[in-house]
Amino acid sequence: MASGPKALPKMMLGFVVRRCAVDVGHQPTAEEFATWANEQRDGGRTFCLFGRPISVSEARLILRHPGREVTTRDIPTAPPAPAVPVGRDAARVTSFADAAVRLRARRK
């Protein structure tokens, strides 16, 4: 039995947006995201994260659909972005365990 071509790995756009948020220190605007994606650096070389420059309108579309999966050629080995939001959204993060305790207390 012959096997077909190996499928390329996929990742959600939200992971890319989160990496950008970590780098810029807050949830990016479409303009910030486009600039960030178009000016990635690796050592001495600069490259476009999506293989070509993206426009601000394309960045806006990406930011609206973080759950969309995209094919990747090579998933970088950079450390994962923190699981907690950065900037103004950080204050809204609560512990799941604390929330569960509060919910159980309300039921009594």
C-alpha positions in Angstrom: 0.0 0.0 0.0 1.5 3.3 -1.1 1.3 6.3 1.2 0.2 9.7 -0.1 2.2 12.9 0.3 2.9 13.9 3.8 0.4 16.5 5.0 1.9 19.8 6.1 1.4 20.8 9.7 -1.4 23.3 10.5 -1.8 25.8 13.2 -4.4 28.4 14.2 -3.9 32.0 13.3 -4.6 32.8 16.9 -1.2 31.4 17.8 0.5 33.8 15.4 -1.6 36.8 16.8 -0.7 35.8 20.3 3.0 35.8 19.4 2.6 39.3 18.0 0.7 40.5 21.1 3.6 39.3 23.3 6.1 41.1 21.1 4.2 44.4 21.0 3.0 44.2 24.6 -0.8 44.4 23.9 -3.5 43.1 21.5 -2.3 44.4 18.1 -4.2 46.6 15.8 -4.4 45.6 12.1 -1.7 48.1 11.3 0.7 46.8 14.0 0.0 43.1 13.0 0.7 43.8 9.4 4.0 45.6 10.2 5.0 42.9 12.6 4.3 40.0 10.2 6.0 41.8 7.3 9.2 42.5 9.3 10.2 39.3 11.0 13.9 38.9 11.7 16.1 35.9 12.0 19.7 36.7 12.7 20.6 39.2 10.0 17.8 38.4 7.5 14.4 40.0 7.4 11.4 38.1 6.0 7.6 38.1 5.7 5.9 35.7 8.1 3.2 34.7 5.6 5.7 34.3 2.7 4.7 37.7 1.2 3.8 41.1 2.6 0.3 41.3 3.9 -1.9 44.4 3.7 -3.7 46.1 6.6 -7.0 44.8 5.3 -5.6 41.2 5.2 -4.3 41.7 8.8 -7.8 42.9 9.8 -9.3 39.7 8.3 -6.7 37.5 10.2 -7.5 39.3 13.5 -11.2 38.5 13.0 -10.7 34.8 12.4 -8.1 33.6 15.0 -9.5 30.0 15.0 -8.8 29.5 11.3 -6.2 26.9 10.6 -3.4 27.6 8.2 -0.7 25.4 6.7 2.8 25.9 7.9 6.1 25.0 6.3 8.1 25.1 9.4 6.8 25.6 12.9 9.4 27.8 14.8 11.0 26.4 17.9 10.5 29.7 19.8 9.2 29.3 23.3 5.4 29.3 23.5 3.6 32.6 24.1 2.3 33.0 27.6 -1.3 31.7 28.1 -2.4 34.8 29.8 -3.4 37.9 27.9 -1.1 40.9 28.0 -1.9 44.6 28.4 -5.4 45.8 29.3 -6.9 42.3 29.0 -4.6 40.9 31.7 -6.7 42.3 34.5 -9.7 40.3 33.3 -8.0 36.9 33.7 -9.2 34.9 36.7 -8.1 31.5 38.0 -10.3 28.7 36.9 -9.9 27.0 40.4 -11.0 30.3 42.1 -14.0 30.6 39.9 -15.0 27.0 40.5 -14.9 27.6 44.3 -17.0 30.8 44.0 -19.6 28.9 41.8 -19.8 26.0 44.4 -20.3 28.5 47.2 -23.2 30.2 45.3 -25.0 26.9 44.9 -25.2 26.3 48.7 
